[in-house]
Amino acid sequence: MRSTPILDLPPPFEEALRRHDREIMRYLLRTTRDREDALDLFQETWLRAYRAYPQLDSAAGLRPWLFRIATNLCLNRSRDRVRRSRVISADVAPEISDQPCNTSPEGVLHLKAMIARLPGKQRQALVMRKFGGLDYSEIAAALGCSAEAARADVYQALKKLKQAELNSNE
């Protein structure tokens, strides 16, 4: 007698939405640091997920797949902004302050400023790990890299944050 394989089918789309909407929104808010952008990207993430949902093979890949969609949209938005800013202000260099905001609570604002200065992939990996609670294999799937590379990105981000903190205390 043959046993039938147990299928690990994804849950219905409405259940997937209900299960992951908050963490996707938190991730987008932390990544974009802008509520309006995060809301736009949130809608686009779920629209793209809905369109591609029938091709998803298993429930095991759902969470990293959603983060991958959100990450790609964030990268696209960032790339588009850079292109537009070059066209709009080709002769004017924007003034970017290297100093964190000095408003209360200082610690949180200082940390947010330091995280914002991290390279894109390191920042995304750190946010997914520390604020999203994703494991390294999920981060790897979302960023399109190996689990070891995801671990290295988080490690390097933490190392840079610690160094920046030491430099600011001197």
Rosetta blueprint (number, residue, H / E / L):
1 M L
2 R L
3 S L
4 T L
5 P L
6 I L
7 L L
8 D L
9 L L
10 P L
11 P L
12 P L
13 F H
14 E H
15 E H
16 A H
17 L H
18 R H
19 R H
20 H H
21 D H
22 R H
23 E H
24 I H
25 M H
26 R H
27 Y H
28 L H
29 L H
30 R H
31 T H
32 T H
33 R L
34 D L
35 R H
36 E H
37 D H
38 A H
39 L H
40 D H
41 L H
42 F H
43 Q H
44 E H
45 T H
46 W H
47 L H
48 R H
49 A H
50 Y H
51 R H
52 A H
53 Y H
54 P H
55 Q H
56 L L
57 D L
58 S L
59 A H
60 A H
61 G H
62 L H
63 R H
64 P H
65 W H
66 L H
67 F H
68 R H
69 I H
70 A H
71 T H
72 N H
73 L H
74 C H
75 L H
76 N H
77 R H
78 S H
79 R H
80 D H
81 R H
82 V H
83 R H
84 R H
85 S H
86 R H
87 V H
88 I H
89 S L
90 A L
91 D L
92 V L
93 A L
94 P L
95 E L
96 I L
97 S L
98 D L
99 Q L
100 P L
101 C L
102 N L
103 T L
104 S L
105 P L
106 E H
107 G H
108 V H
109 L H
110 H H
111 L H
112 K H
113 A H
114 M H
115 I H
116 A H
117 R L
118 L L
119 P L
120 G H
121 K H
122 Q H
123 R H
124 Q H
125 A H
126 L H
127 V H
128 M H
129 R H
130 K H
131 F H
132 G L
133 G L
134 L L
135 D L
136 Y H
137 S H
138 E H
139 I H
140 A H
141 A H
142 A H
143 L H
144 G L
145 C L
146 S L
147 A H
148 E H
149 A H
150 A H
151 R H
152 A H
153 D H
154 V H
155 Y H
156 Q H
157 A H
158 L H
159 K H
160 K H
161 L H
162 K H
163 Q H
164 A H
165 E H
166 L H
167 N H
168 S H
169 N H
170 E L
